[in-house]
Amino acid sequence: MNDPTPSLKAIRRPVPDALVERLRQRFGDRFSTAEAVREHHGRDESPFLPVPPDGVVFAESTEEVAEIVKACGEHKVPIIPFGVGSSLEGHLLAVQGGLSVDLSRMNEVLSINPEDLTATVQTCVTRKQLNEALRDTGLFFPIDPGADASIGGMAATRASGTNAVRYGTMRENVLGLKVVTPQGTVVETGTRAKKSSAGYDLTRMFVGSEGTLGVITEVTVKLYPQPESIAAAVVSFPTIRGAVDTVIQMIQLGVPVARSEFIDAEAIKAMNNYAKLSLREQPTLFLEFHGSEAGVKEQAQTVQELASDNGGEGFDWATRPEDRTELWNARHNAYFACLQARPGSRAISTDTCVPISRLADCLVGAREILDRSSTPTMIVGHVGDGNFHCVILLDPENPQEVEQSEKLNDEIVKLALSLEGTCTGEHGIGLHKIGFLVDEAGEDAIDLMRRIKLAIDPDNIMNPGKIFRL
Amino acid sequence: MNDPTPSLKAIRRPVPDALVERLRQRFGDRFSTAEAVREHHGRDESPFLPVPPDGVVFAESTEEVAEIVKACGEHKVPIIPFGVGSSLEGHLLAVQGGLSVDLSRMNEVLSINPEDLTATVQTCVTRKQLNEALRDTGLFFPIDPGADASIGGMAATRASGTNAVRYGTMRENVLGLKVVTPQGTVVETGTRAKKSSAGYDLTRMFVGSEGTLGVITEVTVKLYPQPESIAAAVVSFPTIRGAVDTVIQMIQLGVPVARSEFIDAEAIKAMNNYAKLSLREQPTLFLEFHGSEAGVKEQAQTVQELASDNGGEGFDWATRPEDRTELWNARHNAYFACLQARPGSRAISTDTCVPISRLADCLVGAREILDRSSTPTMIVGHVGDGNFHCVILLDPENPQEVEQSEKLNDEIVKLALSLEGTCTGEHGIGLHKIGFLVDEAGEDAIDLMRRIKLAIDPDNIMNPGKIFRL
């Protein structure tokens, strides 16, 4: 079983009074050691109990971040970058103590280049905020995790969402970064050119590094023209396999679907209750097609035929923009809807991703594993990518429920790894999947990651205790 | 000026007799110190004069590569991986001596997974060989540098080609790698899942590392369904700007063009001579559209209108597959056609890539710079990506021509960097762009690259002297 406790038991490093005094003098009210503030910054959306930092600094510029990093570096005090707190794997817990650097005030859209289809934003601009800023340009930024996450945080966890099947993940959509290194140096990676072979891919080294190699302070991302035509549909199936087979066949045929989300009967039920919807409580696909009018019509027709062949019924088209907004809001809030199915619960969310040919086996197998749970469980997922989330509700204060959930989680991850998949498609490793990463990548690959970490951050001050054990 | 000579003057490291004897005993005929063999392995398609290695080992398996690396590592002897020798930046020159590891016998397609749209190949399978193996599957592998390069070599230089505007580069299309590390360990990176957030992105650390971090021995790549419909066209323009503006407007409108190649009048002339074609000797676009029949028709119509608005004339459609093959063969052979414009020449090929909004300025500016050359010059390029190549012919034995070419090259790179671009879109840094990388990325970014290099390869045995100076 994947046991996060060793990290949680790690010894907190001392934060010298001299550092506290220096930060207080320099940042005044923007440095806080108040319990409520520390508590808020020592937790995320994972089921882990909070582990607060020793203090929180609210930074307002890259230069301030560099100053904080240098000051902490002198005392080997850990630094945990904090965006909007929506991570799901314990990334923000101060397991070795240290300071949380709250970046929420760095939330300016710095430039939009419609001609180049790029935008440069400060790290804590959220995905919705960027899309709001793009409203009059005819462009959009497609990456959409459930939460209204910060774009810097999304880069740090290599996030994706419902549009990734068509537009890729943060891996494909970050062109360049501004990063404060553990030495307090400011480095810019990448250029605004669409492609480059210029040296090691530092951009993609920082994308997915979960705050362990530096603090991302600016992100340049790709944008896309709003499609001429959009069509969204809901279709339900008598069986999970029917829904999944439809998606698999669609992908294998090369239909350029923009979104293809699976939601199982239990999750639909939770969404109906939470968002006052009246969807059929059956395995369901939410689909969306982007393109020219003719192109969308063609895609929709192909998929409608595939769905019928697999037992799909009640193809329900959301043609008005407001109907589509309602649909995707419901999908984005699915995690919160699931949590409400048993008020007061927290949840473990699995995040496995497998090759598309193994998806039906993985998803059906996962449902069988979940059916043994004594607490409610749901499945939602970006199945066009082979990625889905099992949501297992639990009371974090109830050791039996925690143990049971971890055991089910463990079985699902092992199943995905046996099917040539990964333990995390988009949430990251954090504290929770450290053991799974070893199972997946092997000790020799972890050794390479450790070498990189120690070369860049020899004192291990950047979000220590995450991704792997040093 | 970007001067490669310091690297070329680096001291060759001694290759002890004990190592030579050991390799001779172990590999027999597959270890050679013959001058002709060494000479062949100490050069590439760049204009640099050869710098032969001290010996060449022909490896037949990952295990053999690991054995060779371990043996060389014991004596700190450099290792230069050799694929088909088509690199353009001096990657293969043994500037610090050592052994070339010829991988050409590792050329087996290991598996094709049509259901998952993936294939796993040994490192020296070439792009054409893979597409030949895919012929009956309805799938294809899109990345197509001019040469029939090895897929391992293409990964090592983060290569792309004419299809990148639609399908991405090796950065986007490598799912996983098998790599021999400088310690002789065999590491597998990535999985066959389409996306992952599992730890540092080791796959993309090795993609583009130019043999300096390890030897790539297997590559898992993405495949794509053959489009239902394909249309290709040639259209010529009275001015460079007319051609480039057409491409810029097409990209900004979001037309999902599959290929959009610019060829200037001088390059068309060379191609006409080389391939016995009769293209109009004017600035020209080669275009290709992929999709459903209706989709391709729509795209073609949109672009035809844009071209007309920009003075394009003689829209000539290649509808038969054999006509398309002739067209793209001519494009892929453009570099060799240019070389033939002055028999016996070698060439410097620039490789700048800029944001699309700066492309017209960059390309027109580059042509003005080239017009000062005393030797023939041509421009060809993947303009949909903002990437183009100026081919400057030279006699490598003529110091004046070498100096002039380097000077023009230098000016063109500086122009691209001033337009927020990169010095290399797809060829890599090698020996030739070490100075430009410093200009582009800055010393602090190079410092991060050096830290990674020394952490992974502390004795600097992997293709030393390339990308940056240690």
Interface residues (C-beta under 8 A of the other chain):
Chain A: N113 P114 E115 D116 L117 T118 T157 R158 A159 S160 A164 G168 T169 R171 E172 T181 T185 V186 V187 E188 T189 T191 R192 A193 K194 K195 S196 S197 A198 G199 Y200 D201 L202 R204 M205 V207 G208 S209 Y224 P225 P227 I248 I251 Q252 L253 G254 G291 S292 A294 G295 E298 D351 C353 V354 P355 I356 S357 D385 G386 N387 E420 G421 T422 C423 T424 G425 E426 H427 G428 I429 K433 F436 L437 E440 A441 G442 D444 A445 I446 D447 L448 M449 R451 I452 K453 L454 A455 I456 I467 F468
Chain B: N113 P114 E115 D116 L117 T118 T157 R158 A159 S160 A164 G168 T169 R171 E172 T181 T185 V186 V187 E188 T189 T191 R192 A193 K194 K195 S196 S197 A198 G199 Y200 D201 L202 R204 M205 V207 G208 S209 Y224 P225 P227 I248 I251 Q252 L253 G254 G291 S292 A294 G295 E298 D351 C353 V354 P355 I356 S357 D385 G386 N387 E420 G421 T422 C423 T424 G425 E426 H427 G428 I429 K433 F436 L437 E440 A441 G442 D444 A445 I446 D447 L448 M449 R451 I452 K453 L454 A455 I456 I467 F468
